[in-house]
Amino acid sequence: MSAKQMPPPKPAERVGASPRHVEAPEQGDEGPDFRTLLHAWLESHRASLVDSLRRLGRQPIGSFFTCLVMAIALSLPMGLSLLLSNVERLGGSWQRAAQISLFMKMDASEAQGQKLRDEIAGMPDVAEAEWISREQALAELQQQSGLGEALKELPQNPLPGVVLVTPKEVDKAALEALRQRLSEMPGIEQAQLDLVWVERLSAILKLGERFVFGLAVLLILALLLVIGNTIRLHIENRRTEIEVIKLVGGTDSYVRRPFLYMGALYGTGAGLLAWLVLASGLDWLNDAVVRLAGLYGSDFALAGVPLADGLSLLLGAVLLGYIGAWLAVARHLSELAPR
C-alpha cells in the first residue's frame, strides 16, 4: 500500500505553534477626532503662553521698562482726553454757554410765559427751558448792576419777561435753526443767541479733539515701532531654535504663536501701568484743582478714570501689542528659513 503524500502544514497548524490572529483593518479610520484636535490646539497655546511668561520673567527689568515706555505713550492721549472731559464740566455745562434768550412782548402775562416755557421744554432738541418774569428780571438787574436805588425811581418796569432755552447740542447750524424756529412762536418779540461765543467754544473743542487725535496716531505708530523692535530682538535671540523648528516641519503659525503671546503680554502690562499712571496723576492733580476751585467758591473736582475708559485702554494696549508682534514676525518670517 503506497502512502499518500500529504501537503505541508500551515504555520499555525505546526506542533507547538500558537494560532496567529490577524487584525482586520478598521473601517472608516479618518484620523483623530475633533476633541483630540481641540485638546492638542489648546495644549499648544498653553505651552506658548507659559513659555512667553517664562522668557519675560527671565528679564524682569527689561520687560518692566518696555511696558513703562508703552504705558507713558498710552497715557498721554488718554490723559488729555480725560482733561478735556473735565474741562467741559467746569462751570456747569457747555450747553448753558449757548443759551437762547427769548424776550417776550411787553403785554405778555405770567401765564402766557409759563405756558410758552412748558411748550418749548417739550421740544426734542431742547434740554431745558426757564421762565424769568419781569419782576424777577428787574430784581436781578438791581442786584447785579449796583444801580438798585436808581432803578427804583423808574415809573414802570422796562424789562420784558424772558425764556432761557438750553439746547441739547452745541452746533452753530442747529442753534441757528432752533433760534429761527423759536422766534416765530407767538408772544416772542426777539430771540437772541451769541453765535460768536458758540463759534469760539466749538473751535476750542475741535482744536482739542484734533490735537488729541493727532497725538494718539503718532504715539500709536511709536508703540508699534517699540513693540516691533522688541519682538525683533526676541526673534534674533531664538533664530537658531526657530530654524531647527522649521527644519523638522514646524509651520509658520507654530513659530509665530509664542511671539504673539509675548506682544499681548507686553500690551497687558502696558495697559495696566497706563491705567495706574492716569489714576495716580489725576488724583495728584486733583488736590491743586480743588484748592483753586475753592478760592472761587466752587466745588469742582476732577473726575477719575471711568471704568469703561480704563477697560478700553487695556484692550487697546493688548491689541496694539498683538498687532505689533504680528507685523514684526511677518516681516522676519521669510528670513527664518533653515540654512
RABELSUL-V666824 format. One record per residue. N is the residue number from 1. PHI is phi in whole degrees, 0 to 359 (none if undefined). PSI is psi in whole degrees, 0 to 359 (NA if undefined). Layout:
n = {N,N}
phi = {PHI,PHI}
psi = {PSI,PSI}
This chain:
n = {1,2,3,4,5,6,7,8,9,10,11,12,13,14,15,16,17,18,19,20,21,22,23,24,25,26,27,28,29,30,31,32,33,34,35,36,37,38,39,40,41,42,43,44,45,46,47,48,49,50,51,52,53,54,55,56,57,58,59,60,61,62,63,64,65,66,67,68,69,70,71,72,73,74,75,76,77,78,79,80,81,82,83,84,85,86,87,88,89,90,91,92,93,94,95,96,97,98,99,100,101,102,103,104,105,106,107,108,109,110,111,112,113,114,115,116,117,118,119,120,121,122,123,124,125,126,127,128,129,130,131,132,133,134,135,136,137,138,139,140,141,142,143,144,145,146,147,148,149,150,151,152,153,154,155,156,157,158,159,160,161,162,163,164,165,166,167,168,169,170,171,172,173,174,175,176,177,178,179,180,181,182,183,184,185,186,187,188,189,190,191,192,193,194,195,196,197,198,199,200,201,202,203,204,205,206,207,208,209,210,211,212,213,214,215,216,217,218,219,220,221,222,223,224,225,226,227,228,229,230,231,232,233,234,235,236,237,238,239,240,241,242,243,244,245,246,247,248,249,250,251,252,253,254,255,256,257,258,259,260,261,262,263,264,265,266,267,268,269,270,271,272,273,274,275,276,277,278,279,280,281,282,283,284,285,286,287,288,289,290,291,292,293,294,295,296,297,298,299,300,301,302,303,304,305,306,307,308,309,310,311,312,313,314,315,316,317,318,319,320,321,322,323,324,325,326,327,328,329,330,331,332,333,334,335,336,337,338,339}
phi = {none,273,281,283,280,271,290,296,292,288,304,285,257,290,293,83,272,272,294,264,256,267,281,285,297,292,271,73,283,247,90,293,279,295,296,295,296,296,296,294,294,294,295,295,293,296,296,294,295,296,296,294,298,294,290,292,292,288,234,294,291,297,294,296,290,296,296,293,298,295,295,295,296,285,284,297,294,294,295,295,296,292,295,298,296,288,295,296,274,291,76,110,222,293,298,293,287,243,292,257,263,255,271,282,291,296,269,287,272,296,294,296,296,292,296,294,299,296,292,290,296,276,290,293,261,245,275,200,225,233,260,240,287,296,294,294,295,294,296,294,295,297,284,271,275,79,249,300,292,291,290,290,278,293,293,209,287,272,264,273,288,228,249,267,251,256,283,279,236,267,218,300,296,293,292,295,295,294,298,296,291,288,293,270,285,294,90,267,272,205,243,243,219,276,290,296,294,296,296,296,298,297,295,296,295,293,297,296,295,293,297,296,296,297,296,296,296,297,288,295,297,296,296,297,293,295,292,294,293,295,293,298,296,295,295,296,292,246,300,297,298,292,296,293,298,289,293,270,105,293,278,296,295,293,289,285,303,298,288,294,296,294,296,295,291,301,296,297,298,293,296,294,294,296,300,294,297,296,297,292,295,293,292,293,287,294,299,292,294,296,296,294,294,296,294,259,71,245,256,294,213,289,279,284,278,299,299,296,292,296,293,295,297,295,296,297,294,296,295,296,297,295,294,298,293,297,295,294,291,297,289,259,293,292,275,265,292,298,270}
psi = {124,137,134,139,118,146,150,142,152,158,325,347,358,158,130,355,136,144,140,133,112,121,130,144,140,142,139,29,104,21,190,150,179,323,319,317,319,319,319,321,316,321,322,318,321,317,321,319,315,319,319,318,319,319,323,325,337,339,68,321,313,319,320,315,328,314,324,318,316,322,320,318,325,325,336,303,323,321,318,321,319,324,320,319,323,324,325,336,350,128,21,244,157,333,327,336,347,36,146,125,119,109,122,163,153,332,7,136,172,320,321,319,317,323,319,321,315,323,318,323,337,357,145,332,17,128,323,148,133,134,129,114,170,318,318,321,320,320,319,321,319,324,321,332,339,9,39,314,322,323,335,339,354,141,331,164,119,358,138,168,150,139,117,120,125,115,160,330,131,90,132,310,317,322,320,320,320,318,318,320,322,327,340,0,151,140,354,125,319,142,120,136,129,85,333,317,323,319,319,316,314,320,320,315,317,324,315,317,319,321,316,319,314,318,321,319,315,318,329,318,320,321,319,322,319,310,325,318,322,315,326,321,320,323,316,323,336,22,313,317,319,321,322,319,317,332,325,9,13,136,166,322,324,321,323,330,312,324,328,318,323,318,319,324,319,317,321,313,319,320,318,319,320,319,316,318,316,314,317,319,317,324,321,319,335,329,314,324,318,318,318,317,326,329,335,13,28,151,25,140,150,137,149,193,116,152,319,319,322,318,323,320,317,315,319,322,319,317,320,318,318,314,318,319,319,317,320,316,320,327,323,0,323,338,353,16,144,138,NA}
